[in-house]
Each structure stands twice: as C-alpha cells, then as structure tokens.
C-alpha cells in the first residue's frame, strides 16, 4: 500500500478523471508547476514510469492518505 499526501491523492484522483493540468491547478488552488511536481511525486511513489502508464494502471493503485498529524510542514 502506497502512502500519499492529501494533495498527491487529490491530484491523482483528478488526473484519473481526465482533468487537464490547468483544471487540476484551478480545482486545488495551486500553481500549474505545483501540479507538475505533485504528479511527478505520484509517479515516483507508484513506480510508474510515465503519465500514460499511471493513467492505464491508476485505478489499480492502492493507497492511503497520510493523516494531517504525520504530514511534514
């Protein structure tokens, strides 16, 4: 089971829903470059090599969201 931050989990969910990077940034209230970073973090944590691979296998990924207490500032 993979541990994702709340932002990473939200980004993954929006990505799997087919949202564009700009739509994800607007929805989450972050910058476009932050979305790029979050997706790259998700790629690393899931062991996927590309966004295409993440899209294909994304619904099979089991993850938990870190609790707010354990998240780094």
C-alpha positions as CSV (number, residue, x, y, z in Angstrom):
1,X,0.0,0.0,0.0
2,X,1.4,3.4,-1.0
3,X,1.2,6.4,1.3
4,X,0.2,9.7,-0.4
5,X,-0.2,13.2,0.9
6,X,-3.7,14.6,0.6
7,X,-2.6,16.9,-2.3
8,X,-1.0,13.9,-4.1
9,X,-4.2,11.8,-3.6
10,X,-6.4,14.7,-4.9
11,X,-4.1,15.2,-7.9
12,X,-4.1,11.5,-8.7
13,X,-7.9,11.4,-8.5
14,X,-8.3,14.5,-10.8
15,X,-5.8,13.1,-13.2
16,X,-7.6,9.8,-13.4
17,X,-10.8,11.7,-14.0
18,X,-9.2,13.1,-17.1
19,X,-8.7,16.7,-15.9
20,X,-6.1,18.9,-17.6
21,X,-3.2,20.2,-15.6
22,X,-4.7,23.6,-15.7
23,X,-8.1,22.3,-14.4
24,X,-6.3,20.4,-11.6
25,X,-4.4,23.6,-10.6
26,X,-7.6,25.6,-10.5
27,X,-9.6,23.0,-8.6
28,X,-6.9,22.5,-6.0
29,X,-6.0,26.2,-5.8
30,X,-2.3,25.7,-6.6
31,X,0.0,26.6,-9.4
32,X,0.5,24.7,-12.6
33,X,4.1,23.9,-11.6
34,X,2.9,22.5,-8.3
35,X,0.6,20.1,-10.2
36,X,3.6,19.0,-12.3
37,X,5.6,18.4,-9.1
38,X,2.7,16.5,-7.4
39,X,2.2,14.2,-10.5
40,X,6.0,13.5,-10.5
41,X,5.9,12.6,-6.8
42,X,3.0,10.3,-7.5
43,X,4.9,8.7,-10.4
44,X,7.8,8.0,-8.1
45,X,5.8,6.7,-5.3
46,X,3.7,4.4,-7.5
47,X,6.7,3.2,-9.5
48,X,5.1,4.2,-12.8
49,X,7.4,5.5,-15.5
50,X,5.0,7.8,-17.3
51,X,1.7,9.6,-17.1
52,X,0.3,7.2,-19.7
53,X,1.3,4.2,-17.5
54,X,-0.2,6.0,-14.5
55,X,-3.5,6.6,-16.4
56,X,-3.7,2.9,-17.5
57,X,-2.9,1.4,-14.1
58,X,-4.0,4.2,-11.8
59,X,-7.3,2.7,-10.8
60,X,-5.5,-0.4,-9.6
61,X,-3.2,1.5,-7.3
62,X,-4.0,1.0,-3.6
63,X,-3.0,4.0,-1.4
64,X,-3.7,5.6,1.9
65,X,-3.7,9.3,2.7
66,X,-1.2,10.4,5.3
67,X,-3.0,11.8,8.3
68,X,-2.6,15.5,9.0
69,X,-0.5,14.8,12.1
70,X,2.1,12.9,10.1
71,X,2.4,15.4,7.2
72,X,5.5,17.5,7.1
73,X,5.1,21.2,7.1
